[in-house]
Amino acid sequence: MSTRHDETLARLAAVIEARRGADPAASYVARLFDKGTDAILKKIGEEATEVVMAAKDGARERIVGEVADLWFHSMIALAHFGLTPADVLAELERREGLSGLDEFASRKAQTRDQEER
């Protein structure tokens, strides 16, 4: 079931993808892609920190703005790794109805199994 919000994420993902090959001097998104994985991940870390600081201050409008920045930069990372918001939404749908504790235990066991291989 598609919603207006799903469509917003899909449109934004399309814009990010379109700007991927643009001139880095003219496009912030192209510049991040041009700088590579480390620059993209560093930006996500910075934005996550800003979310935490806004939340600690209880600044509701800043929280929304900073989370928007975090989501945007996370979407750039998704595109960098050949993923889309639909992949994340599918994972959230898969987890829907699962106990958070059970889901966490499942991921921990899966990580342990992968490390043993």
VENLIN-V501985 format. One record per residue. N is the residue number from 0. RES is the residue in one letter. OMEGA is omega in degrees with one decimal (NA if undefined). D_FIRST is the distance of its C-alpha to the first C-alpha in Angstrom with 1 decimal. Layout:
n:N res:RES omega:OMEGA d_first:D_FIRST
n:N res:RES omega:OMEGA d_first:D_FIRST
This chain:
n:0 res:M omega:-178.5 d_first:0.0
n:1 res:S omega:177.0 d_first:3.8
n:2 res:T omega:176.9 d_first:6.6
n:3 res:R omega:-179.3 d_first:10.2
n:4 res:H omega:175.1 d_first:11.2
n:5 res:D omega:-179.0 d_first:9.2
n:6 res:E omega:177.1 d_first:10.9
n:7 res:T omega:178.2 d_first:14.1
n:8 res:L omega:179.2 d_first:14.2
n:9 res:A omega:178.2 d_first:13.7
n:10 res:R omega:179.3 d_first:16.4
n:11 res:L omega:177.2 d_first:18.6
n:12 res:A omega:178.3 d_first:18.4
n:13 res:A omega:177.9 d_first:19.5
n:14 res:V omega:178.7 d_first:22.4
n:15 res:I omega:-179.5 d_first:23.4
n:16 res:E omega:179.9 d_first:23.6
n:17 res:A omega:-178.2 d_first:25.5
n:18 res:R omega:-178.6 d_first:27.9
n:19 res:R omega:-176.9 d_first:28.5
n:20 res:G omega:-178.6 d_first:31.3
n:21 res:A omega:178.4 d_first:32.7
n:22 res:D omega:179.9 d_first:36.2
n:23 res:P omega:178.3 d_first:36.2
n:24 res:A omega:-175.8 d_first:38.8
n:25 res:A omega:-175.5 d_first:36.5
n:26 res:S omega:177.0 d_first:33.1
n:27 res:Y omega:-179.5 d_first:32.4
n:28 res:V omega:178.4 d_first:29.4
n:29 res:A omega:179.2 d_first:31.7
n:30 res:R omega:178.1 d_first:34.4
n:31 res:L omega:177.7 d_first:32.4
n:32 res:F omega:-178.8 d_first:31.4
n:33 res:D omega:-179.5 d_first:35.1
n:34 res:K omega:173.3 d_first:36.3
n:35 res:G omega:-172.8 d_first:34.2
n:36 res:T omega:-176.1 d_first:32.5
n:37 res:D omega:179.9 d_first:35.0
n:38 res:A omega:178.8 d_first:34.6
n:39 res:I omega:-178.5 d_first:30.8
n:40 res:L omega:176.7 d_first:31.0
n:41 res:K omega:-179.9 d_first:33.9
n:42 res:K omega:177.6 d_first:31.9
n:43 res:I omega:177.7 d_first:29.0
n:44 res:G omega:178.5 d_first:31.8
n:45 res:E omega:-178.4 d_first:33.3
n:46 res:E omega:178.4 d_first:30.1
n:47 res:A omega:177.7 d_first:29.4
n:48 res:T omega:179.3 d_first:33.0
n:49 res:E omega:174.3 d_first:32.6
n:50 res:V omega:-179.3 d_first:29.6
n:51 res:V omega:-178.6 d_first:31.9
n:52 res:M omega:178.9 d_first:34.8
n:53 res:A omega:179.4 d_first:32.8
n:54 res:A omega:178.0 d_first:31.5
n:55 res:K omega:178.5 d_first:35.1
n:56 res:D omega:-177.7 d_first:36.3
n:57 res:G omega:-176.0 d_first:33.7
n:58 res:A omega:-172.5 d_first:33.0
n:59 res:R omega:-179.1 d_first:29.6
n:60 res:E omega:177.2 d_first:29.3
n:61 res:R omega:177.9 d_first:30.6
n:62 res:I omega:-179.7 d_first:28.1
n:63 res:V omega:-179.4 d_first:25.2
n:64 res:G omega:-179.2 d_first:26.9
n:65 res:E omega:175.8 d_first:27.8
n:66 res:V omega:175.9 d_first:24.4
n:67 res:A omega:177.0 d_first:23.1
n:68 res:D omega:179.8 d_first:25.9
n:69 res:L omega:178.3 d_first:25.1
n:70 res:W omega:-179.9 d_first:21.4
n:71 res:F omega:-178.6 d_first:22.7
n:72 res:H omega:174.0 d_first:25.3
n:73 res:S omega:177.2 d_first:23.1
n:74 res:M omega:175.1 d_first:20.9
n:75 res:I omega:177.2 d_first:24.3
n:76 res:A omega:177.3 d_first:25.0
n:77 res:L omega:-179.8 d_first:21.7
n:78 res:A omega:179.8 d_first:22.7
n:79 res:H omega:-178.5 d_first:26.2
n:80 res:F omega:176.0 d_first:25.2
n:81 res:G omega:-179.9 d_first:22.9
n:82 res:L omega:-179.0 d_first:19.7
n:83 res:T omega:173.8 d_first:16.7
n:84 res:P omega:178.7 d_first:14.4
n:85 res:A omega:177.2 d_first:11.7
n:86 res:D omega:179.6 d_first:14.3
n:87 res:V omega:179.1 d_first:14.7
n:88 res:L omega:177.7 d_first:11.2
n:89 res:A omega:178.2 d_first:11.2
n:90 res:E omega:177.4 d_first:14.5
n:91 res:L omega:177.7 d_first:13.6
n:92 res:E omega:178.3 d_first:10.9
n:93 res:R omega:-178.0 d_first:13.9
n:94 res:R omega:-176.4 d_first:16.2
n:95 res:E omega:179.4 d_first:14.4
n:96 res:G omega:176.2 d_first:16.9
n:97 res:L omega:172.3 d_first:19.6
n:98 res:S omega:178.1 d_first:22.8
n:99 res:G omega:179.1 d_first:23.4
n:100 res:L omega:177.8 d_first:26.9
n:101 res:D omega:-179.6 d_first:25.9
n:102 res:E omega:178.4 d_first:23.4
n:103 res:F omega:179.9 d_first:26.2
n:104 res:A omega:178.8 d_first:28.7
n:105 res:S omega:178.6 d_first:26.6
n:106 res:R omega:-179.7 d_first:26.4
n:107 res:K omega:178.7 d_first:30.1
n:108 res:A omega:179.1 d_first:31.0
n:109 res:Q omega:178.1 d_first:29.1
n:110 res:T omega:179.3 d_first:30.9
n:111 res:R omega:178.8 d_first:34.2
n:112 res:D omega:-179.9 d_first:33.7
n:113 res:Q omega:180.0 d_first:33.1
n:114 res:E omega:-179.4 d_first:36.2
n:115 res:E omega:-178.0 d_first:38.3
n:116 res:R omega:NA d_first:37.6
